[in-house]
Amino acid sequence: MLRSRRRSGAIALLGALTLVPLLTAPAAADPSYERVLNGTFDVTKEPWWSSGNTPATVADGKLCAQIPAGTVNPWDSMIGQDDLPLEEGQPYTLKFDASTTRPVQFHAVLQQAATPYATVLNKTVDATSTPQTYVFTGTSPVTDTHGQVSFQMGGATEPYTLCLDNISVIGGVIPPGGVRDFGSPVRVNQLGYVANGPKRATYVTTATAPLDWRLLAASNEVVATGRTTPYGTDALAGDAVQLIDFAAYRGTGTGFRLVVGEDVSEPFDIGKHLYAGLRQDALEYFYNNRSGLPIEAKYVGAEYARAAGHLGVAPNQGDTSVPCYPGTCDYSLDVRGGWYDAGDHGKYVVNGALAAWQLLDLYEETGPGIALKIPESGNRTPDVLDEARWELDFLLRMQAPNGMVHHKVHDEKWTGLGLAPADDPQPRYLYPVSTAATLNLAAVGARCARVYARWDHRFAARCLAAAETAWNAARQHPALYAPAGGEGGGAYDDTKVTDEFSWAAAELFATTGRTSYKRFISTTLNAADGFSWQETGGLADLALARVPWRLSPTDRWKLRTRITDAANTYLADLKSQGYPNPYKPADGQYVWGSNSATANDAMILALAADLTGRSAYRSAALESLDYLLGRNALNQSYVTGYGERSSHNQHHRFWAHSLNPAFPSPYPGSLAGGPNSHLQDPVAQRNLPGCAPAKCYLDDIGSYSTNEVAINWNSALAWLTAYADS
């Protein structure tokens, strides 16, 4: 979901976006391509950043920075912008206006943002209190998408103020966005298809008549044939497509390919337990993102092993005794443990509670499940519950002495990539309690009490006590809202908590049976809202669906109707698209984390299948996985390690291999956020202007608004793949 921007540092070569080196270098770009975003500072500073010792703000349409004295190197005090594309052999012109409060010299630099720091230009600027325009030109020695323009002011003997305006970098012959390569027009689930499930594909073509298709085995033998079904234009992708249905083929195996004319799909498998590996990897994502525990090679392999983060060992400044943000409370809490939320090292109650809840519901859906490679495995408790408990223990620690719950804990300032958790030097703070966070603990604590009662009576009792304490505290403080904005972590702001009250009441009623809770259930599931960390009203119905014996026959019938009504909408939405997807935004605009909406909507389809036995719901839930695994407008599997064209550059501080080979790539089974029409990061803004909604995605570590990972997205994937495997 929407998070504040974070400086991402250098950016790797775009996965589905390529800067193609030219054999000959034209003299100049025609037309001239501007490579800088927001060089005029009409409203905001973003996406410009400045060093921590160089505070910069926009004033009177200029970016003005306070330059400190006493630094040594030019780069000790900087203002900059990342992710400018550079093309080898092409000239670039840097132009800007500058003034200073006293005569000084500083450097204007255009170069690679990471080693080997190949330089286009590095010029000395003589500035005074009179605004002047400066123009410098240089030729790029490299082709790279992670160029950086910066102003380096370190080495000053006295402090001064620098103001910049009208910054421009013009150069290169490749237009913004480069050349996008979507691969084969035959779009399939690149992992494969369940043997007794739907088997469909999409073919991108302007042809309007049916076309012949062939299904090839790994041996190149034709094992099935048929004709495509013309569809027309998929509105959200802008592609003219036809549909392929090969469900009549009942064989199994590996390395199948679909062929239409000369076009060949990516290879895929057909099998009974197709999702077993992904089910395990999607769950082991959480062990990889544990805070407060060494991640050991014997569980994840040497590449992903790392030291424990945030156990109070220098340079860490948390999380064994974390103070409140200055001016908000007078105590500290031990909030070790839990899962790092997403690409940063923050831990957030509203997101963590939803992810933990989804793992608990996964257990209720599929039973004890599979063995995971985690330290607790073999302790007689189902491994999925061991993993969920790591987060639940953290959530319990976030409860304040008055029963309310702190909204989040994270760094004071944003950190760069790559950075291992144990190397994070930032101060950490507890941010104020909120009604939403408190009710999240009430809800997941109640579910915890019911689920763990069979496995750990003492822990179940602890969960229920915390849940009831949180409920009572929230009743006394019903309108403490987390504010928007902030620095160093995501806001997760929410000023509507009627849905959290309803969800918490439903979970407490489901666990205790007390009618005093039932009367506070005021929300129901609807297809428009579905559910997310910010919209939890629908979770009240999903809680009740697990305890039908608590309801009268009439209430059970009403509940079943509400869930199937939502499922019917998702089923219709899926069938109405050329790239079938239960997520179909009414305004045609994909949101941050759109892939999690696909997975959560599919979860509701699966629950409707449980309630009714209708195979159409089951098929639609499985077909939703087709979209996530490659049958989409980008021919992109959004799950690392699954598919020939899988995402592998997601935004994550430790999984930062695309920036620094010393770090690993994302762990297999990591789900990328997916298309986001709003382009809420500089990489997306620079490279995806005018994108069709379903194509507003880049497999780039800098595109945090389309390509981040998050615990509540992987919990949805884990739930859905467990359902598919079972």
N, C-alpha and C positions, 0 to 999 in steps of 0.2 A: 504494500500500500504506500501512499505518498509519504515520502520522507524528505527531510531537508537535504540540500545539496552538500556534498562533501568533496573536498579537493582530492582528485584521484591521482595526481602525479602524471608520469608519462603513460602513454597509451599504446597498446600493441596494434600491429597490423590487423585491420578489420577482417573478420572471418568471411562474411558474405559480401564484402566490399573491398575492392582491390584497386590500388594505384598501379596502373600499368606503366612500367618504364618505357620510354620512347627511344628508338634507335637513333633518331635525329632530334635535335632540340630546336624548335621554332624560336625565332628571335624574341617573341613576346606573346603573351596570351591575348586572344581576341575572341570574345570580349575579355576585359580585365576581371579576374576573379578576386573578390575580397575574401581574405582568409580569417579576419578578426571578427569576433562577435562583440557587439556593444562597445564600439570604440568611441562613442560620443557621450556616454554616461548621462543620457537624458533623464533616467529615472533611478537606475540601480547600478550597483557595482558588479554584480554577477555577469559573466563567469570569471572575472578577474579575481586573483587572490593576492595576498601580501604576506610577507613573513610575520611570524608571531610578534616580533619586536618592532614591526612597522605598521601600526594601525592606519587603515585607509578608509575614507568615507567619501561619498559623493556630496559635493556642495557646489551650488550654482552651475550645475551641468559639467563639473570637472571632478576627476578623481584626485583627491588631495591626501597625501600620506605624511605622517610624522616620522622623519628619518632620525634614528638615534645616533649618538656619538659613541665612540669607544669600540666599534667593531673593527675587524682586521681585513677580511677578504671582501672583494666586491659583492660576492653572493651572500654575504651575511645579512644583507638587508635588501629585499627584492619586492617587486611588483611584477606579476606575470599572468599569462594565459597559456594554457596547454592545448595540445591536440590539433595544432595547425598542420595540415598536410604539406609535405615537402617533396619535390620531384627533382631527381638528379639532373644537373645541367641547366636548370631553369633559373632565370633571374627573379629576385624578389626585392620589392621596394618597401621599406619601412618609413612611414611618415607619421609625425605626431607634433603636437604643440606642448611646450613645457615652460614652466616658470618656477623659480625657487625664491625663498625669502632672503637668501644671501648668495653671492656668487659661488658656485660649486662646479665640480666635474662628477659625472656619473657615466655608466655604460649602458648603451642600448644594444641588445643582443637578440639574434635569431639563430636558434640551434636545435639540435636534438635535445629532448628533455632527459635522456638517460644515456648511460655509457654506450658508445664512445664520445658522445657530445659533439658530433660533427657540426661545424659552425658555418652558417651562411654569412653572418656578419657580426662583428663585435666592435662598436664604434664608441669613441669618447664624446660625450656631450658637454659642452660648456654652457651652463645655464645661469641666468640672472633673474632679478625680480621682474624684468620686462618679458612678457610672453613672446616666444619665438617659435617658428615652425622649422622642424628639422626633417631632412630627407636623406636616407641612406639606402644603398643598393648593394646586394651581394648575390652570388650564385650558389645554389645548393649543391653540396658534394654527394648527397645521398637522396634516396627515395624512402620516405618514412611518413607514417600518419601521426607520429607523436612528436611533431615539432613544438617548440616553445618560444614565444616572444617574451622577453623580460627586460626590466629596467633594474640595474644593479647599483645600489647606492652605498654598499658597505665601505668602511674605511674612513668615514667622516670623523673629524676631530671635534666638531660642534654640531649639535642638533639643528635641524632646519625642516622646513615644510616644502614638499615638492607637489606641484599640481600638474596633471596630465590631461589632455583632451584630444579629440579627433585622431585617435590612433588607428592606423591603417596598415595592413600588410597585403600587398597585391602581387600576385605571381602565379606561375603554374599554368598548364594548358588543360588539365583535367578538371572538369566542372565539379562543384561541391557534390559529394556523394560518390564520386568515382564511377566505377563500372560494377554494377551489381550482377552477380552470377548466381542464378537460382538452380542451375543444374538441369537435370532431366525434367521434361514437362509431364512425365508419368509419376504422379505423387502417391506414395504408399506409406503405410506404417513401416518404418525402416527396421524396427525390431521384428515385427511379424504379426501373425494372426492366430488366435486361439482356434484350435481345430474345429470345435463345435460352435464357433461364434460367427459374427458377420465378417465377410471378406470383401471389402470395397476399396476402390481407388478412384483418383481424379486425374483426368488428362487435360492439360492446358492446350487448347487449339481453337483456331478461328473457324474450323470446319463446322458446318451446321447439320450435316447428314451423319448417321451412325457409321462408325469405323470398326474394322476388325481388330481384335486384340488376341494375343497369345500369352499363355502362362508357360514359362520355361522352368524346368527343373535345373539343378546345379550342373547336370550333364549336358545341358542345352536341348534336351528332349522336350518337345511340345506336349504338355500334359493336359491342357485345357484350352479351349478357344471360345470366342463369343463376340458380341457386338456391343459397342459403347451406346450409352443413352445420352443424347444431347440434353444439356441443361440450360445453357445460355451464359450470361455474365454474372459472376458472383460479385455482388455490389460492394462488399467490404474489402475485396481483394482487387477488383477491377480486371479480373481475368475471365475470358471466355473459356468455358470448360465443358467437358463431357464426363459421364460417370461410368465406372466399370464395376460390375458385380460378379465375382467368381466364387461365391459361396457354394456353388454346386460341386466344386472340387473338394473331395474329402480326404485327400492324401496328406501326409505330413513329411517334414524334412527340412533341410536347410538350403540356403542359397537360391531360393526362387527369384524370378524376375518377371515382371510384366512388360510386354512389348506391344507398342502400337506403331505400325509402320517401321521406321528406322529408330524410333525413340525407345530407350530401354530404362526401366526404373532402377533404383537402388536395390540391392539384394535384400531379401527378408526370409524369415523362417515361418513355418506353420507347425504348431505343436500343441500338445495338451497342457503342458506346464510351462508355457512360453514366458510367463511373467515371474517365475520363481526367483531368478537372479536379480531382476530389477526390484522386486519386492524387498529382498534382503538389502540391497544397496541403498534404496530409498530410506530404509530405517536406520542403516548404519551411518547415514549422513549425520545423525544426531550425536553419536559418539564422537565423530570427528569435530564437532562444534561444541563440545563440552568445555566449560570454563572451570578452572580450579582442579584439573586433573591432568597428569601427563597422558598424552595420546601415544600409545606404545606401538612399536613396530610389529610386535607379535599379533596385533589385532588389525592393523591397517597397512602394514608394510613400511619399509624404511623411508620411502618417499614422503609419506604423510605423517610420520612420527614427529612430535614436537614436545617441548617442555610445557608444564602446566602454566596456564596464564592466570594472573590476578589472584595470587595467594599471598600478597604482601611482600614478595621478594623483589628487591630492586632489579631493574628500574621500575617495576610495577608500583603503583600507589593504591592498590585495592586488591581484593575486595573483602578482606577479613575484618576491617574496621573502617567503614566508609561514612564520612560525615555528611550531613545534609548540606544542600546548596546554601551558601551564605545567606543568613537572614530568614531561613525557612523553618529551622528547628534547632534544638540544642543537644542532640545526641548523635551517636554513631551506631551503625548496625553491622553485624557480620552477615554479608550477603554473598558469600562465596557460592560457587557452583552454578547450576543452571546451564542453559545453552546461549552462546552468542547468537544474537538475533538474526543477523543478515551479513552484509559485507563488512560491517564495523564490529567493534567489540562491546557495543551496548547490550544491555539486557532489559527487556521491556515486559511488564506484567501482562498487558492486554494481548500482546502477540504471543507471548510464551504460554499463557493460559489456554488460548485457543489451540495452539499446537499440541500441548499436553492433553487437552480434552479430546482432540481428534485421535491421538494414539490410544487413549482409554476407550473411545468408541470403536476403534479398529479392533481392539481386543474383544469387545462385546459382540462385534459383527462376525469375527472369524475364529474366536477362541484363542488358546495359548499361542498358536502360530509357530513360526520357525525359530530356529536357534540363530542368534546373532553373534558376531565376533566382538564381544564386550567383556569387561572384567567380571561382571556378575553372572555370566552364563553358567548354568549348572547349579544354581543356588536354590532350585525347586520353585522359584517364582518365574512365571513366563518372562522371557527376555524383553518383550515389548513393554511390560509393566516395569521392569528394572530401568529401562531407558526413560520412560515417562517419569519415574520417581526422581531421577536426577534433576528434572525441571521442577517437579512439585516441591521438593525440599527447598529449592531456591525461592519459589513463590511464598512458601511459609515464612522464610526468613525476611521477606520484604514487608511483613506486617508490623506496623508501628505499635508502640505501647498502648495507644488508645483504640486499637482494633482496626483502624483504617490501614490502607496498604499504599506504600510508595509506588508511584507510577512507573519509575524506571531508575536505572543506575547506568551511568556512562561517563565517558571522558569529558573534561572541561572544554577541550578543543578537538576539532577533527584531526585525525592522523592521516598520514599518506599510505600509499601502497608500494611494495609489499611490506608487511609488518607482522611478525609472529606475535601472538598474544603476550608471551612472556617478555617481549621487548617493548611493550607499550609504556612510555614514560609519563603519560598524562595523569594529572590529578583526577580522581574519580569522585562523583557526588551522588548522593541520593536526591532525587528530585521530588517535589512535594507529593503528598498523598492525594489521591483522587477518588471520587465516587466510582468511576468506571473501573479502576484497578481493584478497588475493594470488592465490588460485585463480581468481578472476574474470579477472584479468589473464592468468594462464596460459592460460585457456580462450579468451578473445577474441584474445589475442596469437597463439595457434596458428592460429585461423581466419584472422586477418589475414595471417599468413605464406602460407597457401595461396591466399587470394583475390587478394592483391596481387602474387603471384609473376609474373603475366602483365604487370602494369602498372608495377611499381616494385620491382626486385629488391633494391635497397638497403634500402628501407623494409620489405619482407617479411623480410629477414634480421634487421633490427633487432627486428621484432615477435617472431620466433622466439627470438632470444637472450633477450629480456626474458621471454618465456613460460617458457622452460626454467629461467632463473634464478629466476623466481617459483615454479615447481614445486618446485625443490630447496629453496628457503627455506621453503615451506609444509611440506615433509616434515620439516624440522628444527624447525618451530614449528607443530605441528598443532592447537593448542588456544588460540589467541589470539582471543578473541571480542570483538566490538563490544558495548559495554554498552547497555542500554535507557535511555530517558529522555534528558535533556540539554536545553540551551537554545540558541536561535539557529538550529537546524537539525534535520532529522529524524534519528532514531536509526539506522534500518536495522539493528537488532540481529539477530543470528543466532547461536545456540549449537549448531547442528547443521550440520557442514560435510562429512559423508560424501558428501552430494550434490554439493557443489562439487568435492571430490576426484575423484569419478567423472566429472563433466562435463569437468573440465580434462584428465583422463587420456584421455577419448574424443577430445577435440579434438586433443591432442598425438599420439595414435595415428593419427587421421585424416590429419594433416598429414605425419607422419614415417614412419608404418608400423612403428614400433618396438614389438615385443611387450612390451618392458619397461614401456611405458605401458598396454598393453591389459589387463594383469593387475590394474590398479587400477580398471577399470570395474566398478562394483558395483551400479549402479542402473539401472532401466529406466523407461520411460514407463508411467504408469497414469492412468486417467481421473480418479481422485479427487484427485490432486495437480496434474495438468496440468503447467504450469511457470509460474514467476514469479521475481522476484529472490530470494525466500527459499526457493523450492523449485526447484532446478535439476537434480534428478536425471533428469528426463525429457529434458533437453537432451542427455544422453549418447546416447540413441537417435536424436535428430534430427541430431546430428553424424555418427553412423555412416551414416544414411540418405543423406548426401551423398557417401559414398565406398564404394559397395557392392563395388567391386573389392578392397577391403581384407579382405573377409569371405569365409568359405567358403560354399558353397551352403546348408549347413544353418543357419549363422548368419544368412545373408540371409533365409531363410524365417522364422526365429524373430523377426528384427527386424520384418519385414513383418507378422507376426501380432500383435506387441505394439502396433504403431502402429494397425493396423486394429481391434484389440480396443478401444483407447481411442476411436477414431473411432466405432465401433458404439455405445458408451455415449453419446457426445455426440449422435449421430444419433437415438437413442431418446429422449434427454432433450429434444431440440428438438421432436420429433414429439409428445411428451406434454404440451406446453404450449399454451394458447390464444394466447399471444404467443410463437411459436416462438423458442427460444433454446438454444444448446448448453450454456449455463451454467445448471445447476440444482442449487443447493447442497443437500447431503443433509440439513442441519439446517434448511432453509427460511429461512436468514438470509443476505441479501446482504452482501458484505464491501466494505471500502474498495477502490475501483478495480474494481468488479464489471464495468464495461464492458470493461476490458482482459482479464478472464477470458473474456468472450464472444469477443473478437477472437482471443485465443490458442487457445481451443478450436476456433474456426473454422479457424485455421491448420493445426491437426492434421487436421481434416477434409479440407482442401485437399491436404495431403501424402499422406493416405490415397488420395485421388483420383488423385494422381500415380502412386502405387505400384500401384494396382489397375485404374485406368481406370473405376471404378464411378461412374456419373453421379449416384447418390444422394448420395455424399460431396460432389461439386461443388455440387449443388443446395443441400445443407445449408449449405455454406460461404457461398454467395451469400445464402441466406435469413437467415443470421446478421446480414448487413448490413441487412436489413429491420428487425430489432430495433433496431439502433443508430441508424437513420435515421428512426424514427417509428412503426413498428409495435410499439408497446409500451403498457403500462398508462397512461402519461402523455401519449400522443400527442405525444411529444417527440423531435425529432431531437437527439441528443447531440453533433452535429458542427456547429460554428459555420459559418454561411453556407450550409448545405445543408438546405433544407426551410423551409417557412413558419413552423414553430414550432421553430427551432433554438436551442440553448443559446448565449448570448452574454454571460453575466456570470460566466464562470469565475474562480476564485480565482487571481490572478496579480498580481504587484506592478507590472508595467509596463502590462499590458492592463487598466487599472483605470478605464475610461471611466465605468462606472456609479457610481463614487465622485467622479470629477473629470473633467470634459469635456476637460481638457488632455491626458489620456492616451487612447490608442486602446482600442477593444474588442478581444477576442481575435482573432487572425489566423484567416481562413477555414481550415477543415480541422483545427481544434483539437478534440480529443475530451475531453469531460467525464468525470469518474470514474464517475458513475452511482450508482444506488441503493445505499444503505448502511444496513442494518437497525439498526446499532449507534449511529447518530446521535451522532457523535463531535465535534461542534462546537456551540456555543451556538445558532446560527441554526437548525440542524436540530432540536436539542432543544426549542427554544421553539415551533417551528412544525409539527413533524411527530410529535407524540406519538401512539402507537397506529397509525402508518402500516402498511399492508400492505407486505410486503418489497419488492415491485416498484415501490412508490410512494414509497419513502423517499429522495426526491431533490428538491432545489430549485435552480433556475437563479439562484443568488444568490452574489455574490462573497464573502460571508462564510461560506458553507457549504463550508469546505474539505474536510470529510469526504465530501461527495457531489459537489462541483462544482469540484475542483481539476483542473489539467492536469498531465501528467507525460510525460517523454521516453519512458519504456518503454510508456506507453499509446499514444502517437502512433506509435511504431515498429510496434506491433501493427496499428494502423489502416493505416499505410503499406503493410505487408506484405500485408494482406488486400485492400486496394483495388488494389494492383498485380496481385495474382492475379486479381481480378475483371476488371480491364481487359485482362489478357493472355489 
